[in-house]
């Protein structure tokens, strides 16, 4: 490798020149002695109030140690506007000991000015490395060649802040493998990964670091006085350093303001971005606007319209519902621009402040009709996919047809029950939130269907609090839709939800209204089924004789209607009531018949077939048939485990605990009861107290 004083040929514009050591002569050309070029130290000072980022700093250090020795170590810090990429870049870069100097340039990738031309950036670097201004080549290719020559034997730190593209940054990479390059960009610059770059995603500050940043600005006393409100204020800022700096600057300016005052100003979503602007240069709004303006029109439309989706994660298929074809490529554009986050396999979300910005652009640029249509397309995609899951999990259910405004795209199908149930569980928050949103927009029919389609999830996973919310929403949607059958069905469901919540008087009112509506419609089977649900209210209130009488009436009516499944379901509950009445010998034949009836429908309704098996196990146990009881309970546990029903597994554990206790195996009984209690408590079920009482009785 030549020494740095060796000849480097420069053929810019066809002119042959030679750069030599000071005081030497080449041919007949005398080169006057030049002043010694100082080692460039262009890196700005690190931020005075830097906080947090321990994980990112550790990742950078580890990646530097593991860097390939044959090429420069390249690091790309990527993240949304205002997340603190430059602060992290300067903090880490300032800690590096690089002997031949530091080169720094702001490439203006996202600013009011145009991105810096590579020629301009290379020219500044060449001059910093000692090239006289009149010897800097004009053509980019010749500049790059000279830059590679000058850096071939140097250990340099090259810092490229705010890069717009991989191409803009790549030409500024030094040639020496002893050099380190650090790039920051709102774009992910994945093209640099093929050059060996290590990508570091810079996200919002964690809550503790955000509060520390606020404290460093406004003072410990002020924050300590309103610690909880300070934490809430940082939550509104979403951990974004630029937002924290603006809030802190305003509090510093208004020294008599309590933190609560600043929190109250930012609490209103509609004005939050506007208030996160200081009198100086700091503006969250302006930062986001620059990123948005860099998007292609189709990507900008997706960004705006995705903000219609209620807050939270969403799958990639939602983008197809929003814009149709080419959605995947457009999503990649938003990810590349750090305007949405990837939070899992095919899962995305907005930062809360970026979501507000996207909603702002939506209001300014989209007609109200398009906003409503976008929400409807999103909701209809959720409904279509949830219905596929519903059909897998509860194929016996009667479903009301729904006519889509636009045929939904990319509706997934499910290979089996586990996959269908897992999808419903994953999308549960979105299904509930979208149901609320469409009801607010006036799509009552769609809102009712979204409430109805969640039934299999609540059947198997309970989610009592969510069920109450959804059933109340379903009743209101049915009422606005004006369909009596939809209201009657949802009021029956709400009656059960109120019963579980211990709101017995409200439950009774819902059942009465539901039965009146079914009677007016003339649907006797539905009327009978609602009567079965209402009997459960007597049972839960401790009116066992009333519950028994009503179950017997419902069973007889179901027999007359020729509804065997309804007969089986009713007999399961009748048998359990008889057990509570201390009549196990009467319960056994009824539960045995229920078990046979529901076993015939086990392919379409395995859950209730398993319920009948577990109920039979309890009855057999209380008649002294412990071996048969244990076999039935174990069978029920296996079935409920395969179905993913936590409640069903807990019911089976209760039965197994009772059997083990009667067999004298206290340890096994205790283990079953403890498992049952833990499961019931995870569901928020009052049955946890029953399991606890049995544990206490064992002790």
C-alpha positions as CSV (number, residue, x, y, z in Angstrom):
1,X,0.0,0.0,0.0
2,X,1.5,3.4,-0.9
3,X,2.3,5.9,1.8
4,X,-0.1,8.8,2.1
5,X,2.7,11.1,0.5
6,X,2.9,8.9,-2.6
7,X,1.7,10.1,-6.0
8,X,-2.1,10.0,-6.6
9,X,-3.0,10.6,-10.2
10,X,-5.9,12.9,-10.9
11,X,-7.2,13.0,-14.5
12,X,-10.2,15.3,-13.9
13,X,-11.1,17.1,-17.1
14,X,-8.1,15.5,-18.9
15,X,-5.6,17.6,-16.9
16,X,-2.7,15.7,-15.4
17,X,-1.7,16.8,-12.0
18,X,0.3,15.3,-9.2
19,X,-0.2,15.6,-5.5
20,X,3.1,15.2,-3.7
21,X,4.7,15.7,-0.3
22,X,5.5,19.3,0.6
23,X,8.7,20.5,-0.9
24,X,9.2,17.8,-3.6
25,X,9.6,18.3,-7.3
26,X,8.1,16.1,-10.1
27,X,9.5,16.4,-13.6
28,X,9.8,20.1,-14.6
29,X,6.8,21.1,-12.4
30,X,7.8,22.7,-9.1
31,X,5.2,22.3,-6.4
32,X,5.4,25.0,-3.7
33,X,5.5,23.8,-0.1
34,X,2.0,23.5,1.3
35,X,0.9,24.1,4.8
36,X,0.3,20.9,6.7
37,X,-3.3,19.8,6.4
38,X,-4.9,19.4,9.9
39,X,-6.6,16.2,10.8
40,X,-10.3,16.8,10.2
41,X,-12.4,16.9,13.3
42,X,-15.8,17.7,11.9
43,X,-18.1,15.8,14.3
44,X,-20.4,18.1,16.2
45,X,-20.5,17.8,20.0
46,X,-22.8,15.1,21.4
47,X,-26.1,16.3,22.9
48,X,-25.8,17.7,26.5
49,X,-29.0,16.0,27.7
50,X,-28.6,12.6,26.2
51,X,-30.4,9.8,28.1
52,X,-31.3,6.2,27.7
53,X,-30.4,4.2,24.6
54,X,-28.4,1.6,26.5
55,X,-29.6,-1.2,24.3
56,X,-28.9,0.6,21.1
57,X,-25.4,1.6,22.3
58,X,-24.7,-2.0,23.3
59,X,-25.8,-3.2,19.9
60,X,-23.6,-0.8,18.1
61,X,-20.6,-1.8,20.2
62,X,-21.2,-5.5,19.7
63,X,-21.6,-5.0,16.0
64,X,-18.4,-3.0,15.8
65,X,-16.5,-5.7,17.5
66,X,-17.9,-8.3,15.1
67,X,-17.4,-6.1,11.9
68,X,-15.6,-7.7,9.0
69,X,-11.9,-6.8,8.8
70,X,-11.9,-6.6,5.0
71,X,-14.2,-3.6,4.6
72,X,-15.3,-0.5,6.5
73,X,-17.6,-1.0,9.4
74,X,-21.0,0.5,8.3
75,X,-23.9,1.3,10.6
76,X,-27.3,2.6,9.6
77,X,-29.5,4.2,12.3
78,X,-33.1,4.3,11.1
79,X,-36.3,5.5,12.7
80,X,-39.1,8.0,12.3
81,X,-38.6,11.7,12.4
82,X,-37.9,13.2,15.8
83,X,-37.0,9.8,17.4
84,X,-33.4,10.9,18.3
85,X,-31.3,9.2,15.6
86,X,-28.9,12.1,15.3
87,X,-28.5,12.4,19.1
88,X,-27.7,8.6,19.3
89,X,-25.3,8.9,16.3
90,X,-23.4,11.8,17.8
91,X,-23.3,10.2,21.3
92,X,-21.8,6.9,20.0
93,X,-19.6,8.4,17.3
94,X,-18.0,10.8,19.8
95,X,-16.8,7.8,21.8
96,X,-14.9,6.2,18.9
97,X,-11.1,6.7,18.7
98,X,-10.3,7.0,15.0
99,X,-6.7,8.3,14.4
100,X,-7.1,9.9,11.0
101,X,-10.0,12.1,11.7
102,X,-13.7,12.6,11.5
103,X,-15.8,13.6,8.4
104,X,-19.4,14.8,9.0
105,X,-22.1,16.0,6.7
106,X,-25.8,16.6,7.0
107,X,-27.2,15.2,3.7
108,X,-30.5,17.1,4.0
109,X,-32.4,14.0,3.1
110,X,-35.6,15.3,4.8
111,X,-35.6,19.0,5.1
112,X,-37.1,22.1,3.4
113,X,-34.1,22.1,1.1
114,X,-33.3,19.6,-1.6
115,X,-31.2,16.6,-0.5
116,X,-27.5,17.4,-0.9
117,X,-26.0,16.3,-4.2
118,X,-23.3,13.6,-3.8
119,X,-20.9,15.9,-5.7
120,X,-21.3,18.6,-3.1
121,X,-20.8,16.2,-0.2
122,X,-17.7,14.6,-1.8
123,X,-16.3,17.9,-2.6
124,X,-16.4,19.0,1.0
125,X,-14.8,15.7,2.1
126,X,-12.0,16.0,-0.5
127,X,-11.2,19.6,0.7
128,X,-11.2,18.4,4.3
129,X,-8.7,15.8,3.4
130,X,-6.3,18.4,1.9
131,X,-7.3,18.6,-1.8
132,X,-7.1,22.2,-2.9
133,X,-10.5,23.6,-4.1
134,X,-9.2,24.1,-7.6
135,X,-8.0,20.5,-7.8
136,X,-11.4,19.0,-6.8
137,X,-12.7,17.2,-10.0
138,X,-16.0,18.2,-11.5
139,X,-17.4,14.8,-12.4
140,X,-18.8,12.6,-9.7
141,X,-17.0,9.5,-10.9
142,X,-13.6,11.3,-10.8
143,X,-14.4,12.8,-7.3
144,X,-15.2,9.3,-6.1
145,X,-12.0,7.8,-7.5
146,X,-9.9,10.5,-5.8
147,X,-11.8,10.0,-2.6
148,X,-11.1,6.3,-2.6
149,X,-7.5,7.0,-3.2
150,X,-7.2,9.5,-0.5
151,X,-9.0,7.3,2.1
152,X,-7.4,3.9,1.1
153,X,-4.9,4.0,3.9
154,X,-6.7,6.1,6.5
155,X,-8.7,5.0,9.5
156,X,-11.5,7.6,9.3
157,X,-14.9,8.1,11.0
158,X,-17.4,9.1,8.4
159,X,-20.7,10.3,9.7
160,X,-23.6,10.8,7.2
161,X,-26.6,12.4,9.0
162,X,-30.1,12.5,7.5
163,X,-29.4,10.5,4.3
164,X,-32.1,10.4,1.7
165,X,-31.2,7.2,-0.1
166,X,-28.6,4.4,-0.2
167,X,-27.1,5.8,-3.4
168,X,-26.6,9.2,-1.8
169,X,-24.7,7.7,1.1
170,X,-22.8,4.9,-0.6
171,X,-20.6,7.2,-2.7
172,X,-19.3,8.7,0.5
173,X,-18.0,5.5,2.0
174,X,-14.2,5.5,2.5
175,X,-12.0,2.8,1.0
176,X,-10.0,1.7,4.0
177,X,-11.2,-1.3,6.0
178,X,-10.0,0.5,9.1
179,X,-12.7,3.1,8.8
180,X,-16.1,3.4,10.4
181,X,-19.2,4.8,8.7
182,X,-22.3,5.8,10.6
183,X,-25.4,6.8,8.6
184,X,-28.8,8.1,10.0
185,X,-32.0,8.2,7.9
186,X,-35.7,8.1,8.2
187,X,-35.6,5.6,5.4
188,X,-34.4,2.1,6.3
189,X,-31.7,2.2,3.5
190,X,-31.9,-1.6,3.2
191,X,-29.8,-1.3,0.0
192,X,-26.8,-0.7,2.3
193,X,-27.3,-4.0,4.0
194,X,-25.9,-5.8,0.9
195,X,-22.8,-3.6,1.4
196,X,-22.4,-5.1,4.9
197,X,-24.2,-2.4,6.8
198,X,-25.6,-3.2,10.3
199,X,-29.1,-1.8,10.6
200,X,-30.1,-0.4,14.0
201,X,-33.7,0.5,14.4
202,X,-34.1,3.5,16.8
203,X,-37.5,3.6,18.5
204,X,-39.1,5.9,21.0
205,X,-37.5,6.2,24.4
206,X,-38.8,3.9,27.2
207,X,-41.0,5.6,29.8
208,X,-38.2,5.9,32.5
209,X,-35.7,7.5,30.0
210,X,-38.4,9.9,28.7
211,X,-39.0,11.1,32.3
212,X,-35.3,11.4,32.8
213,X,-35.0,13.6,29.7
214,X,-37.8,15.8,31.0
215,X,-36.2,16.0,34.4
216,X,-32.9,17.1,33.0
217,X,-34.6,20.1,31.4
218,X,-37.1,21.3,33.9
219,X,-35.5,20.1,37.1
220,X,-35.9,17.2,39.6
221,X,-38.1,19.2,42.0
222,X,-40.7,20.1,39.5
223,X,-41.0,16.6,38.2
224,X,-40.9,15.0,41.6
225,X,-43.8,17.2,42.7
226,X,-46.0,15.7,39.9
227,X,-44.4,12.4,39.2
228,X,-47.5,10.6,37.9
229,X,-48.6,13.5,35.8
230,X,-45.0,13.8,34.4
231,X,-45.2,10.1,33.4
232,X,-48.6,10.7,31.8
233,X,-47.2,13.7,29.9
234,X,-44.3,11.6,28.5
235,X,-46.9,8.9,27.4
236,X,-48.7,11.6,25.4
237,X,-45.3,12.5,23.8
238,X,-45.0,8.8,22.9
239,X,-41.3,8.6,23.9
240,X,-40.4,10.8,20.9
241,X,-37.4,13.0,21.9
242,X,-38.5,15.9,19.7
243,X,-41.9,16.0,21.4
244,X,-40.3,15.7,24.8
245,X,-38.0,18.6,24.0
246,X,-40.9,20.8,22.9
247,X,-42.9,20.0,26.0
248,X,-39.9,20.6,28.2
249,X,-39.1,23.8,26.5
250,X,-42.6,25.1,27.0
251,X,-42.5,24.2,30.7
252,X,-39.1,25.9,31.0
253,X,-40.5,29.0,29.4
254,X,-43.6,28.9,31.7
255,X,-41.7,28.4,34.9
256,X,-44.9,28.8,37.0
257,X,-46.9,26.2,35.1
258,X,-47.5,22.9,36.8
259,X,-46.8,19.8,34.7
260,X,-50.6,19.2,34.8
261,X,-51.1,22.3,32.7
262,X,-48.9,21.0,29.9
263,X,-50.6,17.6,30.1
264,X,-54.0,19.1,29.8
265,X,-52.9,21.0,26.7
266,X,-51.7,17.8,25.0
267,X,-54.6,15.6,26.1
268,X,-56.8,16.6,23.2
269,X,-55.7,14.6,20.2
270,X,-57.0,17.1,17.6
271,X,-54.6,19.8,18.8
272,X,-51.7,17.8,20.1
273,X,-49.4,18.1,17.1
274,X,-50.1,21.9,16.8
275,X,-49.1,22.3,20.5
276,X,-45.9,20.3,20.1
277,X,-44.3,23.3,18.4
278,X,-41.9,25.6,20.3
279,X,-41.2,29.2,19.4
280,X,-37.9,28.1,18.0
281,X,-37.1,25.6,15.4
282,X,-38.6,22.5,17.1
283,X,-41.8,21.2,15.5
284,X,-43.1,17.7,15.5
285,X,-45.6,18.7,12.8
286,X,-42.9,20.0,10.5
287,X,-40.7,16.9,10.9
288,X,-43.6,14.6,10.0
289,X,-44.7,16.8,7.1
290,X,-41.3,16.5,5.5
291,X,-41.4,12.6,5.7
292,X,-44.9,12.7,4.3
293,X,-44.0,14.9,1.3
294,X,-41.3,12.5,0.3
295,X,-43.9,9.7,-0.3
296,X,-45.2,8.7,-3.7
297,X,-48.9,9.6,-4.1
298,X,-50.1,6.0,-3.7
299,X,-48.0,5.4,-0.6
300,X,-49.2,8.8,0.8
301,X,-52.9,7.7,0.2
302,X,-52.3,4.4,2.1
303,X,-50.6,6.3,5.0
304,X,-53.6,8.6,5.3
305,X,-56.3,5.9,5.0
306,X,-54.6,3.4,7.3
307,X,-55.2,6.0,10.1
308,X,-58.9,5.2,9.8
309,X,-58.0,1.8,11.4
310,X,-58.6,2.0,15.1
311,X,-55.5,2.4,17.2
312,X,-53.4,-0.8,17.6
313,X,-51.7,-3.4,15.5
314,X,-53.0,-4.5,12.1
315,X,-52.1,-7.2,9.7
316,X,-50.7,-6.6,6.2
317,X,-54.0,-7.8,4.7
318,X,-55.7,-4.6,6.0
319,X,-53.7,-2.6,3.6
320,X,-55.2,-4.6,0.7
321,X,-58.6,-3.8,2.1
322,X,-57.7,-0.1,2.0
323,X,-56.0,0.3,-1.4
324,X,-56.5,-3.0,-3.2
325,X,-53.6,-4.1,-5.4
326,X,-49.9,-3.4,-4.8
327,X,-50.6,-3.0,-1.1
328,X,-47.5,-4.9,-0.1
329,X,-45.2,-2.7,-2.0
330,X,-46.9,0.4,-0.6
331,X,-46.6,-0.9,2.9
332,X,-42.9,-1.5,2.3
333,X,-42.6,2.2,1.2
334,X,-44.2,3.3,4.6
335,X,-41.8,1.0,6.5
336,X,-38.9,2.2,4.5
337,X,-39.9,5.8,5.4
338,X,-40.3,4.9,9.1
339,X,-43.9,6.1,9.0
340,X,-45.2,2.8,10.3
341,X,-43.6,0.3,12.5
342,X,-43.2,-3.5,12.0
343,X,-44.1,-5.1,15.3
344,X,-44.2,-8.8,14.4
345,X,-44.5,-11.1,11.4
346,X,-46.8,-9.3,9.0
347,X,-48.0,-7.0,11.9
348,X,-47.7,-3.2,11.8
349,X,-48.7,-0.2,13.8
350,X,-48.5,3.6,13.9
351,X,-46.6,5.5,16.5
352,X,-49.3,7.5,18.3
353,X,-48.1,10.9,17.1
354,X,-47.6,9.6,13.5
355,X,-51.2,8.3,13.6
356,X,-52.4,11.7,14.6
357,X,-50.4,13.2,11.7
358,X,-51.9,10.7,9.2
359,X,-55.4,11.4,10.5
360,X,-54.7,15.1,10.1
361,X,-53.7,14.6,6.5
362,X,-56.8,12.4,6.0
363,X,-59.1,15.2,7.1
364,X,-57.3,17.8,4.9
365,X,-57.0,15.7,1.7
366,X,-59.8,13.1,1.6
367,X,-63.5,13.7,1.3
368,X,-65.7,12.4,4.1
369,X,-67.2,9.8,1.8
370,X,-63.8,8.2,1.2
371,X,-63.1,8.1,5.0
372,X,-66.4,6.2,5.6
373,X,-65.8,3.9,2.6
374,X,-62.3,3.1,3.9
375,X,-63.5,2.2,7.3
376,X,-66.3,0.1,5.8
377,X,-63.8,-1.8,3.6
378,X,-61.5,-2.5,6.6
379,X,-64.5,-3.6,8.8
380,X,-65.8,-5.9,6.0
381,X,-62.4,-7.5,5.6
382,X,-62.4,-8.3,9.3
383,X,-65.9,-9.6,9.2
384,X,-65.2,-11.8,6.2
385,X,-62.1,-13.3,7.8
386,X,-63.7,-13.7,11.2
387,X,-66.7,-15.5,9.6
388,X,-64.2,-18.0,8.1
389,X,-62.9,-18.7,11.6
390,X,-66.5,-18.8,13.0
391,X,-67.4,-21.5,10.4
392,X,-64.5,-23.6,11.5
393,X,-65.1,-23.3,15.2
394,X,-68.9,-23.4,15.4
395,X,-70.2,-24.8,12.1
396,X,-73.6,-25.6,13.7
397,X,-74.4,-21.9,14.1
398,X,-77.1,-20.2,12.0
399,X,-75.7,-17.1,10.3
400,X,-77.4,-14.2,8.8
401,X,-76.1,-13.3,5.3
402,X,-74.2,-10.0,4.8
403,X,-73.8,-8.2,1.5
404,X,-70.3,-6.6,1.2
405,X,-70.0,-3.1,-0.4
406,X,-66.9,-4.4,-2.2
407,X,-65.8,-8.0,-2.4
408,X,-63.0,-8.2,0.3
409,X,-59.5,-9.1,-0.9
410,X,-57.1,-11.5,0.7
411,X,-59.6,-13.2,3.0
412,X,-57.6,-15.9,4.7
413,X,-58.9,-19.4,5.3
414,X,-57.9,-21.6,8.3
415,X,-56.6,-25.2,8.3
416,X,-58.1,-26.1,11.6
417,X,-59.6,-25.0,14.9
418,X,-56.3,-24.0,16.5
419,X,-55.4,-21.6,13.7
420,X,-59.0,-20.1,13.6
421,X,-59.1,-19.6,17.3
422,X,-55.6,-18.1,17.4
423,X,-56.6,-15.6,14.7
424,X,-59.7,-14.5,16.6
425,X,-57.7,-14.1,19.8
426,X,-55.0,-12.1,18.0
427,X,-57.5,-9.8,16.3
428,X,-59.9,-9.5,19.3
429,X,-59.0,-5.9,20.1
430,X,-59.3,-4.9,16.4
431,X,-62.7,-6.7,15.9
432,X,-64.1,-4.9,19.0
433,X,-62.7,-1.5,18.1
434,X,-63.7,-1.7,14.5
435,X,-67.2,-2.7,15.6
436,X,-67.5,0.4,17.7
437,X,-66.1,2.6,14.9
438,X,-68.5,1.4,12.3
439,X,-71.5,1.9,14.6
440,X,-70.4,5.5,15.2
441,X,-70.3,6.0,11.5
442,X,-73.8,4.7,11.1
443,X,-73.1,1.2,9.7
444,X,-75.4,-0.5,12.2
445,X,-75.9,-3.8,10.2
446,X,-72.1,-4.2,9.9
447,X,-71.6,-3.5,13.6
448,X,-74.1,-6.1,14.5
449,X,-72.4,-8.8,12.4
450,X,-69.1,-7.9,13.9
451,X,-70.6,-8.5,17.4
452,X,-72.2,-11.7,16.3
453,X,-69.1,-13.2,14.7
454,X,-67.2,-13.1,18.0
455,X,-69.4,-15.7,19.6
456,X,-67.0,-18.7,19.2
457,X,-64.2,-16.7,20.8
458,X,-66.3,-15.9,23.9
459,X,-67.7,-19.4,24.0
460,X,-64.2,-20.9,24.2
461,X,-62.0,-18.2,25.8
462,X,-64.8,-16.4,27.8
463,X,-63.3,-12.8,28.0
464,X,-66.2,-11.8,30.2
465,X,-65.5,-8.1,30.2
466,X,-65.1,-7.9,26.4
467,X,-68.2,-10.0,26.0
468,X,-70.2,-7.5,28.0
469,X,-69.0,-4.7,25.8
470,X,-69.6,-6.5,22.6
471,X,-73.1,-7.7,23.6
472,X,-74.1,-4.2,24.6
473,X,-72.8,-2.9,21.3
474,X,-74.7,-5.7,19.5
475,X,-78.0,-4.7,21.1
476,X,-77.5,-1.1,20.2
477,X,-76.5,-2.0,16.6
478,X,-79.6,-4.2,16.2
479,X,-81.8,-1.5,17.6
480,X,-80.5,1.0,15.1
481,X,-80.6,-1.5,12.3
482,X,-84.2,-2.1,13.1
483,X,-84.2,-5.9,12.9
484,X,-86.2,-7.6,15.6
485,X,-84.5,-11.0,15.2
486,X,-81.0,-9.4,15.6
487,X,-82.1,-7.5,18.7
488,X,-83.7,-10.6,20.3
489,X,-80.7,-12.7,19.7
490,X,-78.2,-10.2,21.1
491,X,-80.4,-9.4,24.1
492,X,-80.3,-13.1,24.9
493,X,-76.5,-13.0,24.8
494,X,-76.5,-9.8,26.9
495,X,-78.7,-11.4,29.5
496,X,-76.1,-14.2,30.0
497,X,-73.3,-11.6,30.1
498,X,-75.2,-9.6,32.8
499,X,-75.8,-12.9,34.7
500,X,-72.1,-13.7,34.7
501,X,-71.4,-10.2,35.9
502,X,-73.9,-10.6,38.8
503,X,-76.2,-7.9,37.3
504,X,-79.3,-10.1,37.8
505,X,-82.1,-7.5,37.5
506,X,-80.7,-6.2,34.2
507,X,-80.2,-9.8,33.0
508,X,-83.9,-10.5,33.7
509,X,-85.0,-7.5,31.7
510,X,-82.9,-8.6,28.7
511,X,-84.3,-12.1,28.8
512,X,-87.9,-10.8,29.0
513,X,-87.4,-8.5,26.1
514,X,-85.7,-11.2,24.0
515,X,-88.5,-13.7,24.7
516,X,-91.2,-11.0,23.8
517,X,-89.4,-10.3,20.5
518,X,-89.1,-14.0,19.6
519,X,-92.7,-14.5,20.4
520,X,-93.8,-11.6,18.2
521,X,-91.6,-12.9,15.4
522,X,-93.0,-16.4,15.9
523,X,-89.6,-18.2,16.2
524,X,-90.5,-20.8,18.8
525,X,-87.1,-22.6,18.7
526,X,-85.3,-19.3,19.5
527,X,-87.9,-18.6,22.2
528,X,-87.2,-22.0,23.7
529,X,-83.4,-21.4,23.6
530,X,-83.8,-18.1,25.3
531,X,-85.9,-19.7,28.0
532,X,-83.0,-22.1,28.5
533,X,-80.6,-19.2,29.0
534,X,-83.1,-17.5,31.4
535,X,-83.2,-20.7,33.5
536,X,-79.5,-20.2,34.2
537,X,-80.4,-16.8,35.8
538,X,-82.6,-18.7,38.4
539,X,-79.7,-21.1,38.9
540,X,-77.1,-18.4,39.5
541,X,-79.4,-16.6,41.9
542,X,-79.7,-19.8,43.9
543,X,-83.3,-20.5,43.0
544,X,-82.6,-24.1,42.2
545,X,-86.2,-25.3,42.2
546,X,-87.2,-22.6,39.8
547,X,-84.2,-23.4,37.6
548,X,-85.1,-27.1,37.6
549,X,-88.7,-26.5,36.7
550,X,-87.8,-24.2,33.8
551,X,-85.2,-26.5,32.4
552,X,-87.8,-29.3,32.5
553,X,-90.3,-27.1,30.6
554,X,-87.6,-26.2,28.0
555,X,-86.6,-29.8,27.5
556,X,-90.2,-30.9,26.9
557,X,-90.7,-28.0,24.5
558,X,-87.5,-28.8,22.6
559,X,-88.7,-32.4,22.3
560,X,-91.9,-31.2,20.7
561,X,-90.0,-29.0,18.3
562,X,-87.8,-31.9,17.2
563,X,-84.6,-30.0,18.3
564,X,-82.3,-32.7,19.6
565,X,-79.3,-30.5,20.2
566,X,-81.4,-28.1,22.2
567,X,-82.7,-31.1,24.2
568,X,-79.1,-32.2,24.9
569,X,-77.9,-28.7,26.0
570,X,-80.9,-28.3,28.3
571,X,-80.3,-31.8,29.9
572,X,-76.7,-30.9,30.7
573,X,-77.8,-27.9,32.7
574,X,-80.8,-29.8,34.2
575,X,-78.4,-32.5,35.4
576,X,-76.0,-30.0,36.9
577,X,-78.9,-28.3,38.8
578,X,-80.0,-31.7,40.1
579,X,-76.4,-32.2,41.4
580,X,-76.6,-28.9,43.2
581,X,-79.9,-30.0,44.7
582,X,-78.1,-33.2,46.0
583,X,-79.9,-35.5,43.6
584,X,-77.0,-37.3,41.7
585,X,-79.1,-40.4,41.0
586,X,-81.6,-38.3,39.1
587,X,-78.9,-36.4,37.4
588,X,-77.0,-39.5,36.0
589,X,-79.7,-40.7,33.4
590,X,-80.3,-37.1,32.2
591,X,-76.6,-36.4,31.7
592,X,-76.1,-39.8,30.1
593,X,-78.8,-39.0,27.6
594,X,-77.3,-35.6,27.0
595,X,-73.9,-37.1,26.5
596,X,-75.3,-39.5,23.8
597,X,-77.2,-36.7,22.0
598,X,-74.3,-34.3,21.9
599,X,-71.8,-37.0,20.9
600,X,-73.7,-37.4,17.7
601,X,-73.1,-33.8,16.9
602,X,-69.5,-33.8,18.2
603,X,-68.0,-33.1,14.8
604,X,-69.8,-29.8,14.5
605,X,-70.0,-29.0,18.2
606,X,-67.2,-30.7,20.1
607,X,-67.3,-28.1,22.9
608,X,-70.8,-29.0,24.2
609,X,-70.1,-32.7,23.7
610,X,-67.1,-32.3,26.1
611,X,-69.3,-30.3,28.5
612,X,-71.7,-33.2,28.7
613,X,-68.8,-35.7,29.4
614,X,-67.4,-33.5,32.3
615,X,-70.9,-33.1,33.8
616,X,-71.4,-36.9,33.6
617,X,-68.1,-37.3,35.4
618,X,-69.3,-35.2,38.4
619,X,-72.6,-37.1,38.6
620,X,-70.8,-40.5,38.5
621,X,-68.4,-39.3,41.1
622,X,-71.2,-38.4,43.5
623,X,-72.9,-41.8,43.0
624,X,-69.7,-43.5,44.0
625,X,-68.6,-44.7,40.5
626,X,-65.1,-43.2,40.9
627,X,-63.3,-45.2,38.2
628,X,-65.9,-44.4,35.5
629,X,-66.0,-40.8,36.8
630,X,-62.2,-40.4,36.5
631,X,-62.2,-41.8,32.9
632,X,-65.0,-39.4,31.9
633,X,-63.2,-36.4,33.5
634,X,-59.9,-37.3,31.9
635,X,-61.7,-37.6,28.5
636,X,-63.3,-34.2,29.0
637,X,-60.0,-32.6,30.0
638,X,-58.4,-33.9,26.8
639,X,-61.2,-32.6,24.7
640,X,-61.2,-29.2,26.2
641,X,-57.4,-29.0,25.9
642,X,-57.6,-29.8,22.2
643,X,-60.3,-27.1,21.8
644,X,-58.2,-24.5,23.6
645,X,-61.0,-23.8,26.2
646,X,-59.4,-22.7,29.4
647,X,-62.8,-22.6,31.2
648,X,-63.5,-26.2,30.0
649,X,-60.2,-27.4,31.2
650,X,-60.8,-25.8,34.6
651,X,-64.2,-27.5,34.9
652,X,-62.6,-30.8,34.2
653,X,-59.9,-30.1,36.8
654,X,-62.6,-29.4,39.4
655,X,-64.1,-32.8,38.7
656,X,-60.7,-34.6,38.8
657,X,-59.9,-32.8,42.1
658,X,-63.2,-34.0,43.6
659,X,-62.6,-37.6,42.4
660,X,-59.0,-37.6,43.8
661,X,-60.2,-36.2,47.1
662,X,-62.7,-39.1,47.5
663,X,-60.0,-41.5,46.6
664,X,-57.9,-40.1,49.4
665,X,-55.2,-38.7,47.2
666,X,-55.0,-35.2,48.7
667,X,-51.9,-34.2,46.8
668,X,-53.4,-34.9,43.4
669,X,-56.7,-33.2,44.5
670,X,-54.8,-30.1,45.6
671,X,-52.9,-29.9,42.3
672,X,-56.2,-30.2,40.3
673,X,-57.9,-27.6,42.4
674,X,-55.0,-25.2,42.2
675,X,-54.9,-25.5,38.4
676,X,-58.6,-24.9,38.3
677,X,-58.3,-21.8,40.5
678,X,-55.5,-20.3,38.4
679,X,-57.4,-20.9,35.2
680,X,-60.7,-19.4,36.5
681,X,-58.8,-16.4,37.8
682,X,-57.1,-15.8,34.5
683,X,-60.7,-15.6,33.0
684,X,-62.1,-13.4,35.7
685,X,-64.6,-16.1,36.6
686,X,-66.3,-16.3,40.0
687,X,-65.7,-20.1,39.8
688,X,-62.2,-19.3,41.1
689,X,-63.7,-18.9,44.5
690,X,-65.3,-22.3,44.3
691,X,-61.9,-23.9,43.6
692,X,-60.4,-21.9,46.5
693,X,-63.0,-23.1,48.9
694,X,-62.3,-26.7,47.9
695,X,-58.6,-26.1,48.5
696,X,-59.3,-24.7,51.9
697,X,-61.5,-27.7,52.7
698,X,-58.7,-30.0,51.8
699,X,-56.4,-28.2,54.3
